[in-house]
């Protein structure tokens, strides 16, 4: 084999496969981010709406509701926690504003958290809320849609 050890060729093939997998995973997340930036029918993107609701509800957040939001996003891995926190905070702010509230309450946080969570993750969401002692029964109609 032209003087090249066979273990070195296996090493190169291994790293080539690892790099292709890593680039595929990164590309998948970049594509998802790209889809969030595309404008919807109203001319604003999903990201624009998230920023709108966060900014509009910024003054409504008290220290207790901020701490509760931190507790709600605690199961999200650190690498994705800030993004998840922003999108959940946007949905919570939207819920609070649509209810005509002056401040964000624990109830708004629970409803916004459920609405911001994808349906595929509802089982995880319910087990997390049960472990934390959070009563989500008044919002079961949102989960069972």
FIRO-926183 format. One record per residue (C-alpha): chain; x, y, z. Coordinates in steps of 0.1 Angstrom, whole numbers, plus 5000, padded with zeros to 4 digits. Example, Ala and Ser with C-alpha at 12.3 -4.5 7.8 and 13.67 -1.06 7.14 Angstrom:
// residues 2
{pt 'A'; {5123; 4955; 5078}}
{pt 'A'; {5137; 4989; 5071}}
// end
This chain:
// residues 145
{pt 'A'; {5000; 5000; 5000}}
{pt 'A'; {5027; 5025; 4990}}
{pt 'A'; {5042; 5026; 5025}}
{pt 'A'; {5011; 5042; 5041}}
{pt 'A'; {5000; 5024; 5072}}
{pt 'A'; {4964; 5010; 5070}}
{pt 'A'; {4955; 5025; 5104}}
{pt 'A'; {4962; 5060; 5090}}
{pt 'A'; {4938; 5054; 5061}}
{pt 'A'; {4911; 5043; 5085}}
{pt 'A'; {4918; 5074; 5106}}
{pt 'A'; {4913; 5096; 5076}}
{pt 'A'; {4881; 5079; 5066}}
{pt 'A'; {4868; 5081; 5101}}
{pt 'A'; {4874; 5118; 5103}}
{pt 'A'; {4859; 5124; 5069}}
{pt 'A'; {4827; 5107; 5081}}
{pt 'A'; {4827; 5127; 5113}}
{pt 'A'; {4831; 5159; 5094}}
{pt 'A'; {4802; 5151; 5070}}
{pt 'A'; {4779; 5143; 5099}}
{pt 'A'; {4789; 5175; 5118}}
{pt 'A'; {4784; 5196; 5087}}
{pt 'A'; {4750; 5180; 5081}}
{pt 'A'; {4738; 5187; 5116}}
{pt 'A'; {4750; 5223; 5114}}
{pt 'A'; {4734; 5228; 5081}}
{pt 'A'; {4701; 5214; 5094}}
{pt 'A'; {4700; 5240; 5122}}
{pt 'A'; {4711; 5268; 5099}}
{pt 'A'; {4683; 5259; 5075}}
{pt 'A'; {4658; 5260; 5104}}
{pt 'A'; {4670; 5294; 5114}}
{pt 'A'; {4667; 5305; 5077}}
{pt 'A'; {4631; 5294; 5077}}
{pt 'A'; {4624; 5315; 5108}}
{pt 'A'; {4637; 5346; 5090}}
{pt 'A'; {4615; 5342; 5058}}
{pt 'A'; {4586; 5366; 5058}}
{pt 'A'; {4551; 5351; 5063}}
{pt 'A'; {4519; 5364; 5046}}
{pt 'A'; {4518; 5395; 5067}}
{pt 'A'; {4553; 5405; 5057}}
{pt 'A'; {4569; 5398; 5090}}
{pt 'A'; {4590; 5367; 5098}}
{pt 'A'; {4585; 5345; 5128}}
{pt 'A'; {4616; 5360; 5143}}
{pt 'A'; {4602; 5396; 5138}}
{pt 'A'; {4570; 5386; 5156}}
{pt 'A'; {4590; 5371; 5185}}
{pt 'A'; {4610; 5403; 5189}}
{pt 'A'; {4578; 5423; 5187}}
{pt 'A'; {4561; 5404; 5215}}
{pt 'A'; {4593; 5405; 5237}}
{pt 'A'; {4597; 5442; 5233}}
{pt 'A'; {4561; 5450; 5238}}
{pt 'A'; {4558; 5430; 5270}}
{pt 'A'; {4593; 5439; 5284}}
{pt 'A'; {4579; 5463; 5310}}
{pt 'A'; {4553; 5437; 5322}}
{pt 'A'; {4579; 5412; 5335}}
{pt 'A'; {4584; 5412; 5373}}
{pt 'A'; {4613; 5394; 5391}}
{pt 'A'; {4591; 5365; 5401}}
{pt 'A'; {4579; 5358; 5365}}
{pt 'A'; {4615; 5361; 5352}}
{pt 'A'; {4626; 5335; 5378}}
{pt 'A'; {4597; 5312; 5368}}
{pt 'A'; {4607; 5315; 5331}}
{pt 'A'; {4642; 5305; 5340}}
{pt 'A'; {4628; 5275; 5359}}
{pt 'A'; {4607; 5266; 5329}}
{pt 'A'; {4636; 5266; 5304}}
{pt 'A'; {4660; 5248; 5328}}
{pt 'A'; {4656; 5214; 5311}}
{pt 'A'; {4667; 5229; 5277}}
{pt 'A'; {4704; 5222; 5270}}
{pt 'A'; {4726; 5252; 5277}}
{pt 'A'; {4735; 5256; 5240}}
{pt 'A'; {4699; 5262; 5231}}
{pt 'A'; {4686; 5278; 5263}}
{pt 'A'; {4688; 5314; 5252}}
{pt 'A'; {4670; 5308; 5220}}
{pt 'A'; {4643; 5288; 5237}}
{pt 'A'; {4640; 5314; 5265}}
{pt 'A'; {4635; 5341; 5239}}
{pt 'A'; {4608; 5322; 5219}}
{pt 'A'; {4590; 5312; 5251}}
{pt 'A'; {4591; 5347; 5265}}
{pt 'A'; {4576; 5360; 5233}}
{pt 'A'; {4547; 5336; 5235}}
{pt 'A'; {4542; 5344; 5272}}
{pt 'A'; {4542; 5381; 5264}}
{pt 'A'; {4517; 5376; 5236}}
{pt 'A'; {4494; 5357; 5259}}
{pt 'A'; {4496; 5383; 5287}}
{pt 'A'; {4490; 5412; 5262}}
{pt 'A'; {4461; 5394; 5246}}
{pt 'A'; {4445; 5388; 5280}}
{pt 'A'; {4449; 5426; 5287}}
{pt 'A'; {4471; 5420; 5318}}
{pt 'A'; {4493; 5447; 5334}}
{pt 'A'; {4519; 5422; 5345}}
{pt 'A'; {4530; 5387; 5335}}
{pt 'A'; {4517; 5362; 5360}}
{pt 'A'; {4525; 5326; 5367}}
{pt 'A'; {4494; 5316; 5348}}
{pt 'A'; {4505; 5335; 5317}}
{pt 'A'; {4539; 5318; 5319}}
{pt 'A'; {4523; 5283; 5321}}
{pt 'A'; {4500; 5290; 5291}}
{pt 'A'; {4527; 5306; 5270}}
{pt 'A'; {4551; 5278; 5278}}
{pt 'A'; {4526; 5252; 5266}}
{pt 'A'; {4518; 5272; 5235}}
{pt 'A'; {4554; 5277; 5227}}
{pt 'A'; {4563; 5240; 5231}}
{pt 'A'; {4560; 5218; 5199}}
{pt 'A'; {4533; 5191; 5202}}
{pt 'A'; {4559; 5164; 5199}}
{pt 'A'; {4574; 5175; 5232}}
{pt 'A'; {4541; 5176; 5252}}
{pt 'A'; {4549; 5144; 5270}}
{pt 'A'; {4582; 5157; 5282}}
{pt 'A'; {4566; 5190; 5291}}
{pt 'A'; {4539; 5173; 5312}}
{pt 'A'; {4564; 5151; 5331}}
{pt 'A'; {4586; 5182; 5338}}
{pt 'A'; {4557; 5202; 5351}}
{pt 'A'; {4546; 5172; 5373}}
{pt 'A'; {4581; 5169; 5387}}
{pt 'A'; {4581; 5206; 5395}}
{pt 'A'; {4547; 5205; 5411}}
{pt 'A'; {4532; 5229; 5385}}
{pt 'A'; {4494; 5223; 5380}}
{pt 'A'; {4488; 5223; 5343}}
{pt 'A'; {4452; 5208; 5345}}
{pt 'A'; {4435; 5242; 5337}}
{pt 'A'; {4455; 5242; 5304}}
{pt 'A'; {4449; 5206; 5293}}
{pt 'A'; {4426; 5219; 5265}}
{pt 'A'; {4457; 5234; 5249}}
{pt 'A'; {4476; 5201; 5252}}
{pt 'A'; {4448; 5180; 5239}}
{pt 'A'; {4442; 5200; 5207}}
// end
